[in-house]
Amino acid sequence: MRSLLAAVSMTLMATVAQAQVTIKATNNLPIARASQTIELSGKDLATVGARDLSFIHIKDASGKEVLAQAVDTDFDEMHAPDMVIFQADFAPNESKTFTASPGGKLLYNEDQIKAHGRFVRERFDDFCWENDKIAHRMYGKALETWKGEPLTSSSIDIWSKKTPKMVIDKWYMVDDYHADHGEGADFYSAGATRGDGGSGIWANDQLYVSKNFVDSRVLTNGPIRVMFELVYEPFDVNGMKVSEVKRISLDAGSQLDHLKSTYKIISGEGPLMVGIGMKKTNGQEKAFDDKKGTLTGWERVEKNAGMQGLGIIVDPANLTKQAEDRTNTLLIVKADANHSISYWAGFCWDKAGQITSYEAWKKYVEDAAEGAASPIEVSVGK
């Protein structure tokens, strides 16, 4: 009997061991890196044996559970997650280990949600999104013909916040978000400029831009990452017709969105050059570093509501030059063979109390550019 129990116990222990995988994550840079998102594919987690990826739990080396999120990146018919993400802070050149194992379905409470976004039909088709640091919105089709204040623009707007709480639903509900009631406000006038990282096609030494988005789809919505796509109808580019799908993701703890635009040439011929822009303002300080692929700005917020920094990061290998038009400072990059570009853009507000000077903002963007070039190294094994 004892031998039978021992055999059963050993079998159970072997099953648990087989269902668990170890993750090693390494920061290869000599800088501290907070709120780094670790991505694990379905293939990485195939041996865990969970019902689906939303049943996989992550623990740190001490055995403490870490907040994790199952993510659908391909928007297939089943909308099944194909990736699990979680976050960790790293000291310079630090490595950490974690384990992944099956458990109950991942569930969250309101306080754990650090990234969120939605289509806002009631505000003439806005799409608004945020994390615990920043918030944005972009403009949908209905705004083009709203008689109150029509706007045709594919700009990226800024909503300045100084609370880690999610605010966009409340601000829309109260409908007084141009005034600061203690959490921040919409002080920024993006208009028809590129705002904070909007893009267009650069041809014939000018920028050609789309109208407002006509469709949207949310791929994942917190607690760690919000990711969605906006669809733009074909627009004229110096005799060509080009359409665009823009995928935007924002992770908890980050001042920067990750954006990927994929263009389709409906008529005409490529290749495509893309301009990624930052709105010009009076008195704005700017710095461009072609070696790092960064453009930063520092400017006074409208209504004398403090100072803000804007930033753009591109792959230096794809960067061709810095350019300007009447309303924007631009980084011009080459699209790849699939007519796609990938870049980072975002901002900070000094009233949030975390990045309060231009030097600190430039350092943040510089470190983020280094991190983009050297992501956290991840290996998965039993």
Buried (B, 14 or more C-beta within 10 A) or exposed (E): EEEEEEEEEEEEEEEEEEBBBEBEBBBEBEBEBEBBBBBBBBEBBEBBBBEEBBBBBBBBEEEEEBBBBBBBBEBEEEEEBBBBBBBBEBEEEBBBEBBBBBBEEBEEEEEEBBBBBBBBEEBBBBBBBBBBBBBBBBBBBBBBEEEEEEBBBBBBBBBBBBEBEBBBEEBBEEEEBEEBEEBBBBBBEBEBBBBBBBBBBBBEEBBBBBBBBBBBBBBBBBBBBBBBBBBBBBBEBEEBBBBBBBBBBBBBBBBBBBBBBBBEBEEEEBEBBBBBBBBBBEEBEBBBBBEBBBBBBBBBBBEEBBBBBBBBBBBBEBBBEBBEBEBBBBBBBBBBEEBBBBBBBBBBBBBBEEBBEBEBBBBBBBBBBBBBBEBBEBEBEE
